Amino acid sequence: MTVLDVRNLTIHDARRRALVTDASISAGSGEPLVIIGETGSGKSLVAQAILGLLPRGFTVAGTVAIGGGAPIAADRADDLRRSWARDIMLLPQEPRAALDPIMRVGRQLAEAAVDRSEGPGAALMAVDLEPSVARLYPFSLSGGMAQRVLVATALVGASPVVIADEPTKGLDAARVARTADLLKSLVREGRALVAITHDLALARSLGGTVAVMKDGRIVESGPAARVFSEPTHPYTRAWLAADPSTWAGCRRCFDMDDLVLAAHGLRFGYPGRPALFDALDLHVPRGGVMALTGPSGCGKTTLGNVLLGIQAPAAGEVTWAGADPFRDPAALRRLRRRYQKLHQDPVSVFVPHRTVGRQLADLGQVMPGFDVTVVLPPLLERLKLAPALLGRYPGEISGGEAQRLALARVLLMEPSLIVADEPTSRLDPLVQKEVIGLLRGLVDERGMGMVLISHDLALARATADEVIDMTNDRRR
């Protein structure tokens, strides 16, 4: 039985530009539908249209039928919203945005549950979280933990349709496999699953039907086994060929007397818990890339924050270009702008009610002589970002576009070192390869250093000159 049927969906932005054109998809009970495609191709917009959640000023045409009911005109957002929770549930790309910030996790799970006789602990354990997480508020969850809480919410609910937008973003390989199993359990219960993903491993694992989007159109669709083994569209073939496991590795020798970053004897841990890392030494030379990899919760992001002075270590020291900025205020003032973080959650670096272009132009307030009209256009071209995006607000751009705009913002600061925390987790394989190539090239050209944080060991090995596995501080 078909429980989600979307016909001839066409979406225009506030400037009447077509972002999605004539897209039709359907999913039945106990069937997965996987939508893949390039960043900004319109995948998430399709999900937003189904739920009546398109940004203000956008227009939409087409129909949406949910649960076998009569088709609803896609522009009747209020009617579509009445299906929330009862007929359809969204696991969004930004998981914290879907959680009530002032309600504990356990209560949110209880309100979503059909059977309230069983506490939230079982659902949390099913997604590899401790029952004690039920007592936490969303702000204390990592991105990966928040994502798993949302999957737990789907498990305890009864919506016949679940839309999962990048459900494995930011998860390590083991938890990607676990999340795939959980999503497949929803399918086995008879739910219709629509998974929007850049993750080839997840797409292969879910199977079912695959729809490939490019430039707002579905360019290829069919059974997953056929699409992945015998793709017919050139874009699909290129997308599948861009997996990091196929990249050539990169290892070079450097002058270790010319370091942009050094750390010695670093230790950090939370009270009552084993140290995340201890007696850790690392060195990043000019033009060098170091990768930190390992499972969620092993301390990668925390270490990156320590290296940038955002988090104080329990022991050890960090130096920037030979200076100790944390004991020398003058060095900190001189170097602060040169040591930048590319955040895992790119939307968080932008103010929601100002256009992206205005916020980038504001950098002139801290950079004398900065002229955004001169330095930004060639950078946008290299990042394959349309200048029209500068006129939009953060809520009007895709996750992948937000990530590349956040990268542009960092690069405009002319950094000596970038700590890139999962910089491609929101990007499709083709754009991921381009962005990593761009980052690596800029490191070479500008003599920067980079610390790359990634769950993807294949990506780390192909990109970095040295890889530290944070599971046990193993150098690769």
C-alpha positions as CSV (number, residue, x, y, z in Angstrom):
1,M,0.0,0.0,0.0
2,T,1.3,3.4,-1.0
3,V,1.4,5.7,2.1
4,L,3.3,8.6,0.6
5,D,2.7,9.8,-2.9
6,V,4.1,13.1,-4.1
7,R,3.3,14.2,-7.6
8,N,4.7,17.0,-9.8
9,L,6.3,18.9,-7.0
10,T,7.7,22.3,-8.2
11,I,9.3,24.8,-5.7
12,H,10.3,28.4,-6.4
13,D,12.2,30.7,-4.0
14,A,11.1,34.2,-3.1
15,R,12.7,35.5,-6.3
16,R,10.8,33.1,-8.4
17,R,13.8,30.9,-9.2
18,A,12.9,27.2,-9.7
19,L,14.7,25.1,-7.0
20,V,12.8,21.9,-7.6
21,T,11.0,21.0,-10.8
22,D,8.3,18.4,-11.5
23,A,9.6,15.9,-8.8
24,S,7.4,12.8,-8.1
25,I,8.2,10.2,-5.5
26,S,6.3,7.5,-3.7
27,A,6.8,5.0,-0.9
28,G,4.8,2.1,0.4
29,S,4.3,0.4,3.8
30,G,7.5,-1.5,4.6
31,E,9.5,0.2,1.9
32,P,12.5,2.5,2.0
33,L,13.0,5.3,-0.5
34,V,16.5,6.8,-0.6
35,I,17.0,10.2,-2.2
36,I,20.6,11.1,-3.0
37,G,22.1,13.9,-5.0
38,E,24.4,17.0,-4.9
39,T,24.3,19.6,-2.2
40,G,21.6,22.2,-3.0
41,S,19.9,19.9,-5.4
42,G,16.6,20.3,-3.6
43,K,16.4,17.0,-1.6
44,S,15.7,18.7,1.8
45,L,13.3,21.1,0.1
46,V,11.2,18.1,-1.0
47,A,10.9,17.0,2.6
48,Q,10.1,20.5,3.8
49,A,7.3,20.8,1.2
50,I,5.8,17.5,2.2
51,L,5.6,18.8,5.8
52,G,4.4,22.3,4.9
53,L,7.7,23.8,6.2
54,L,9.1,25.7,3.2
55,P,10.8,29.0,4.1
56,R,8.7,32.2,4.0
57,G,8.3,33.6,0.4
58,F,8.8,30.2,-1.3
59,T,6.0,28.9,-3.5
60,V,5.1,25.4,-4.3
61,A,2.8,23.4,-6.7
62,G,2.0,19.8,-6.9
63,T,0.2,17.3,-4.6
64,V,1.0,15.3,-1.5
65,A,-1.0,12.2,-0.4
66,I,-0.2,10.7,3.0
67,G,-1.5,7.5,4.5
68,G,-3.6,6.6,1.5
69,G,-5.7,9.7,1.9
70,A,-6.8,12.2,-0.7
71,P,-4.1,14.3,-2.4
72,I,-3.5,17.6,-0.7
73,A,-2.4,20.6,-2.7
74,A,1.3,21.2,-1.8
75,D,0.6,24.9,-1.2
76,R,-1.8,24.2,1.6
77,A,0.8,24.1,4.3
78,D,-1.7,24.2,7.2
79,D,-3.4,21.0,6.0
80,L,0.0,19.3,5.6
81,R,1.0,20.3,9.1
82,R,-2.0,18.6,10.6
83,S,-0.4,15.3,9.6
84,W,2.6,15.8,11.9
85,A,3.3,13.0,14.4
86,R,0.1,11.2,13.6
87,D,0.8,10.4,10.0
88,I,4.3,11.6,9.3
89,M,7.5,12.3,11.3
90,L,10.7,14.2,10.3
91,L,14.2,13.4,11.6
92,P,15.7,16.7,10.4
93,Q,19.2,17.5,9.2
94,E,19.9,19.7,12.2
95,P,18.7,17.4,15.1
96,R,18.9,19.9,17.9
97,A,16.4,22.1,16.0
98,A,13.8,19.4,16.4
99,L,14.2,19.0,20.2
100,D,12.5,21.2,22.8
101,P,15.5,23.1,24.4
102,I,13.7,23.4,27.8
103,M,12.4,19.8,28.0
104,R,14.4,16.8,29.2
105,V,15.1,14.1,26.7
106,G,13.0,11.5,28.7
107,R,9.9,13.6,28.7
108,Q,10.2,14.3,25.0
109,L,10.4,10.6,24.3
110,A,7.4,9.9,26.6
111,E,5.3,12.5,24.7
112,A,6.1,10.8,21.4
113,A,5.5,7.3,22.6
114,V,2.4,5.2,21.7
115,D,3.0,2.8,24.6
116,R,3.8,4.9,27.7
117,S,4.0,1.9,30.0
118,E,7.6,1.4,29.0
119,G,10.1,4.1,30.1
120,P,12.5,5.9,27.7
121,G,15.5,3.8,28.8
122,A,14.8,1.0,26.4
123,A,14.5,3.4,23.4
124,L,17.7,5.1,24.4
125,M,19.6,1.8,24.7
126,A,18.3,0.8,21.3
127,V,20.2,3.7,19.8
128,D,23.3,3.1,21.8
129,L,22.7,5.7,24.5
130,E,22.7,5.3,28.3
131,P,19.3,5.5,30.0
132,S,20.8,8.4,32.0
133,V,20.6,10.5,28.9
134,A,16.8,10.8,29.6
135,R,17.7,13.3,32.4
136,L,19.6,15.6,30.0
137,Y,18.5,18.7,28.2
138,P,19.2,18.9,24.4
139,F,21.9,21.6,24.8
140,S,24.1,19.1,26.6
141,L,23.9,16.5,23.8
142,S,26.5,16.2,21.0
143,G,25.3,16.4,17.5
144,G,25.5,12.6,17.1
145,M,23.7,12.1,20.4
146,A,20.9,14.4,19.4
147,Q,20.5,12.6,16.1
148,R,20.2,9.3,18.0
149,V,17.6,10.7,20.3
150,L,15.5,11.6,17.3
151,V,15.8,8.1,15.9
152,A,14.6,6.8,19.3
153,T,11.6,9.2,19.1
154,A,10.7,7.6,15.8
155,L,11.0,4.1,17.3
156,V,8.5,4.9,20.1
157,G,6.1,6.7,17.8
158,A,3.6,5.3,15.3
159,S,3.8,7.6,12.3
160,P,3.4,5.4,9.2
161,V,5.8,7.7,7.3
162,V,9.2,8.7,8.6
163,I,11.4,11.2,6.7
164,A,15.0,11.0,7.8
165,D,17.1,13.9,6.5
166,E,20.8,13.0,6.7
167,P,20.2,10.6,9.6
168,T,23.9,9.5,9.8
169,K,25.5,12.9,9.5
170,G,28.4,13.2,12.0
171,L,28.3,9.5,13.1
172,D,31.3,7.1,13.0
173,A,31.2,4.0,10.8
174,A,30.0,1.7,13.6
175,R,27.1,4.0,14.5
176,V,26.2,4.5,10.8
177,A,25.7,0.7,10.6
178,R,23.7,0.8,13.9
179,T,21.5,3.6,12.6
180,A,20.9,1.8,9.3
181,D,19.7,-1.2,11.3
182,L,17.4,1.0,13.4
183,L,15.9,2.6,10.3
184,K,15.5,-0.8,8.7
185,S,13.6,-1.9,11.9
186,L,11.1,0.9,11.1
187,V,10.7,-0.5,7.7
188,R,10.1,-4.0,9.1
189,E,7.4,-2.6,11.3
190,G,5.6,-1.5,8.1
191,R,6.6,2.1,8.1
192,A,7.4,3.9,4.9
193,L,10.9,5.4,5.1
194,V,12.2,8.3,3.1
195,A,15.9,8.7,3.7
196,I,17.7,11.8,2.3
197,T,21.4,11.1,2.5
198,H,24.9,11.7,1.2
199,D,26.1,8.5,2.8
200,L,26.8,5.9,0.2
201,A,27.1,3.2,2.9
202,L,23.7,4.0,4.3
203,A,22.1,4.2,0.9
204,R,23.5,0.7,0.0
205,S,22.4,-0.7,3.3
206,L,18.8,0.5,3.2
207,G,18.2,-0.7,-0.4
208,G,14.7,-0.3,-1.6
209,T,14.2,2.4,-4.3
210,V,16.7,5.1,-5.0
211,A,16.0,8.5,-6.6
212,V,18.9,10.7,-7.7
213,M,18.5,14.5,-7.7
214,K,20.5,17.1,-9.6
215,D,19.7,20.7,-10.1
216,G,16.2,20.2,-8.6
217,R,15.2,17.4,-10.9
218,I,15.1,13.6,-10.4
219,V,17.5,12.4,-13.1
220,E,17.4,8.7,-12.3
221,S,15.4,6.4,-10.1
222,G,14.9,2.6,-9.7
223,P,15.7,-0.3,-7.5
224,A,18.8,0.4,-5.4
225,A,20.6,-2.7,-6.6
226,R,20.3,-1.7,-10.2
227,V,21.1,2.0,-9.7
228,F,24.2,1.2,-7.7
229,S,25.5,-1.5,-10.0
230,E,24.4,-0.2,-13.4
231,P,23.8,3.6,-13.2
232,T,22.5,5.1,-16.4
233,H,22.9,8.9,-15.7
234,P,26.4,10.4,-15.9
235,Y,25.9,12.2,-12.6
236,T,25.0,9.0,-10.8
237,R,28.1,7.4,-12.1
238,A,30.3,10.3,-11.0
239,W,28.6,10.4,-7.6
240,L,29.3,6.8,-7.0
241,A,32.9,7.1,-8.2
242,A,33.7,10.0,-5.7
243,D,33.8,7.8,-2.6
244,P,36.9,8.6,-0.5
245,S,38.1,5.0,-0.6
246,T,39.0,5.6,-4.2
247,W,41.1,8.7,-3.6
248,A,44.9,8.7,-3.8
249,G,46.5,9.1,-0.4
250,C,48.8,12.0,0.6
251,R,51.9,11.8,2.7
252,R,54.7,14.4,2.6
253,C,57.8,15.5,4.6
254,F,57.9,18.9,6.3
255,D,60.2,21.2,8.1
256,M,59.3,20.5,11.7
257,D,61.1,23.6,12.8
258,D,58.4,25.7,11.1
259,L,55.3,24.8,13.1
260,V,52.0,26.7,13.1
261,L,50.8,24.6,16.0
262,A,52.4,22.4,18.7
263,A,51.0,20.7,21.8
264,H,52.8,18.7,24.5
265,G,51.5,16.6,27.3
266,L,47.8,17.4,26.8
267,R,45.3,15.8,29.1
268,F,41.6,16.3,29.4
269,G,38.8,14.5,31.1
270,Y,35.5,15.1,32.9
271,P,35.2,14.5,36.7
272,G,34.5,10.9,37.6
273,R,35.3,9.6,34.0
274,P,38.4,8.3,32.3
275,A,40.5,10.9,30.5
276,L,39.6,11.5,26.9
277,F,43.3,11.9,26.1
278,D,46.4,12.0,28.2
279,A,50.1,12.8,27.6
280,L,49.2,13.7,24.0
281,D,51.8,15.4,21.8
282,L,51.2,16.7,18.3
283,H,52.8,19.0,15.7
284,V,51.3,20.7,12.6
285,P,53.9,22.3,10.3
286,R,53.1,25.0,7.7
287,G,51.5,23.3,4.7
288,G,50.7,20.2,6.8
289,V,47.4,18.4,7.5
290,M,46.8,16.3,10.6
291,A,43.7,14.2,10.9
292,L,41.9,13.2,14.2
293,T,39.6,10.2,13.8
294,G,37.8,7.8,16.0
295,P,34.3,6.9,17.2
296,S,31.8,9.5,18.5
297,G,32.6,10.7,22.0
298,C,36.3,9.8,21.9
299,G,37.3,13.5,22.3
300,K,38.1,14.7,18.8
301,T,36.1,17.9,19.0
302,T,37.2,18.5,22.6
303,L,40.9,18.2,21.5
304,G,40.2,20.6,18.6
305,N,38.7,23.1,21.1
306,V,41.8,22.7,23.3
307,L,44.1,23.4,20.4
308,L,42.2,26.6,19.7
309,G,42.1,27.8,23.3
310,I,38.3,27.4,23.5
311,Q,38.6,24.7,26.1
312,A,41.4,24.6,28.8
313,P,43.3,21.3,29.1
314,A,43.7,19.7,32.5
315,A,47.5,19.5,31.8
316,G,49.9,20.3,29.0
317,E,50.5,23.3,26.8
318,V,49.6,24.6,23.3
319,T,51.7,27.0,21.2
320,W,50.8,28.9,18.1
321,A,53.7,29.6,15.7
322,G,56.1,29.3,18.6
323,A,54.2,31.6,20.9
324,D,52.2,30.7,24.0
325,P,49.0,32.7,23.5
326,F,47.4,31.4,26.7
327,R,50.2,32.8,28.9
328,D,51.0,35.8,26.7
329,P,48.1,38.2,26.2
330,A,49.9,40.1,23.5
331,A,50.5,37.0,21.4
332,L,46.8,36.1,21.9
333,R,45.7,39.4,20.5
334,R,48.1,39.2,17.6
335,L,47.3,35.6,16.6
336,R,43.6,35.1,17.6
337,R,42.2,35.8,14.2
338,R,44.7,33.5,12.5
339,Y,43.5,30.4,14.4
340,Q,40.0,29.5,13.2
341,K,37.4,26.7,13.6
342,L,35.2,25.4,10.9
343,H,32.2,24.2,12.9
344,Q,30.4,20.9,12.5
345,D,27.1,22.8,12.7
346,P,27.7,25.6,10.1
347,V,24.4,27.3,10.6
348,S,25.4,28.2,14.2
349,V,28.1,30.6,13.0
350,F,25.5,32.8,11.2
351,V,23.0,35.2,12.8
352,P,19.5,34.0,11.6
353,H,18.0,37.4,10.8
354,R,20.8,38.9,8.7
355,T,21.6,37.9,5.1
356,V,24.7,35.8,4.6
357,G,26.3,38.5,2.4
358,R,25.9,41.1,5.1
359,Q,27.5,38.9,7.7
360,L,30.5,38.2,5.5
361,A,30.8,42.0,4.8
362,D,30.8,42.6,8.6
363,L,34.3,41.0,8.7
364,G,35.6,44.3,7.6
365,Q,35.0,45.6,11.2
366,V,37.9,43.3,12.5
367,M,40.1,43.3,9.3
368,P,41.4,46.7,8.3
369,G,41.5,47.1,4.5
370,F,39.1,44.3,4.0
371,D,36.9,44.7,0.8
372,V,34.4,41.9,0.5
373,T,33.6,42.9,-3.1
374,V,37.2,42.2,-4.1
375,V,38.1,39.1,-2.2
376,L,34.8,37.2,-2.0
377,P,33.8,36.6,-5.7
378,P,36.8,34.4,-6.6
379,L,36.4,32.5,-3.4
380,L,32.7,31.8,-4.1
381,E,33.6,30.6,-7.6
382,R,36.2,28.2,-6.2
383,L,33.7,26.9,-3.7
384,K,31.0,26.6,-6.4
385,L,28.7,28.9,-4.6
386,A,26.2,31.0,-6.5
387,P,26.5,34.8,-5.6
388,A,22.7,34.8,-5.3
389,L,23.1,32.9,-2.0
390,L,24.6,36.0,-0.4
391,G,21.1,37.6,-0.5
392,R,19.5,34.8,1.5
393,Y,19.1,34.3,5.2
394,P,20.7,31.2,6.9
395,G,17.3,29.5,7.0
396,E,17.0,29.7,3.3
397,I,20.1,27.7,2.3
398,S,20.8,24.0,2.3
399,G,23.1,22.4,4.9
400,G,25.8,21.8,2.2
401,E,25.6,25.5,1.1
402,A,25.8,26.6,4.7
403,Q,28.9,24.5,5.2
404,R,30.7,26.0,2.2
405,L,29.6,29.5,3.1
406,A,31.0,28.9,6.6
407,L,34.3,27.7,5.0
408,A,34.3,31.0,2.9
409,R,33.9,33.0,6.1
410,V,36.9,31.2,7.7
411,L,39.1,31.6,4.7
412,L,38.3,35.3,4.5
413,M,40.0,35.6,7.9
414,E,43.3,34.6,6.3
415,P,44.0,31.9,8.8
416,S,47.3,30.3,9.8
417,L,45.5,27.2,11.0
418,I,42.0,25.8,10.6
419,V,40.5,23.2,12.8
420,A,37.9,21.6,10.5
421,D,35.4,19.7,12.5
422,E,33.6,17.2,10.1
423,P,33.8,19.8,7.3
424,T,32.2,17.6,4.7
425,S,29.6,15.8,6.7
426,R,26.8,17.8,4.9
427,L,28.3,17.4,1.4
428,D,27.6,14.9,-1.3
429,P,30.5,12.8,-2.4
430,L,31.3,14.9,-5.4
431,V,31.3,18.3,-3.6
432,Q,33.1,16.6,-0.6
433,K,36.0,15.6,-2.9
434,E,36.1,19.1,-4.4
435,V,36.0,20.9,-1.0
436,I,38.7,18.6,0.5
437,G,40.8,19.2,-2.6
438,L,40.3,22.9,-2.3
439,L,41.2,22.8,1.4
440,R,44.3,20.8,0.7
441,G,45.2,23.1,-2.1
442,L,44.7,26.2,0.0
443,V,46.9,24.7,2.8
444,D,49.6,24.3,0.2
445,E,49.2,27.7,-1.4
446,R,48.8,29.8,1.7
447,G,51.2,27.8,3.9
448,M,48.4,27.2,6.4
449,G,48.1,24.2,8.7
450,M,44.9,22.2,9.1
451,V,43.6,19.8,11.8
452,L,40.9,17.7,10.1
453,I,38.4,16.0,12.5
454,S,36.5,13.2,10.8
455,H,34.7,9.9,11.5
456,D,35.7,8.8,8.0
457,L,39.0,6.9,8.2
458,A,39.2,6.6,4.4
459,L,38.8,10.4,4.1
460,A,41.4,11.0,6.8
461,R,43.9,8.7,5.2
462,A,43.4,10.2,1.8
463,T,43.7,13.8,3.0
464,A,46.2,14.0,5.9
465,D,49.9,13.7,6.2
466,E,49.4,12.1,9.7
467,V,46.4,10.5,11.2
468,I,45.8,10.1,14.9
469,D,43.2,7.5,15.9
470,M,41.7,8.9,19.1
471,T,40.5,5.5,20.1
472,N,43.9,4.8,21.5
473,D,46.2,7.6,20.2
474,R,47.5,5.3,17.4
475,R,49.4,7.1,14.6
476,R,48.7,5.9,11.1
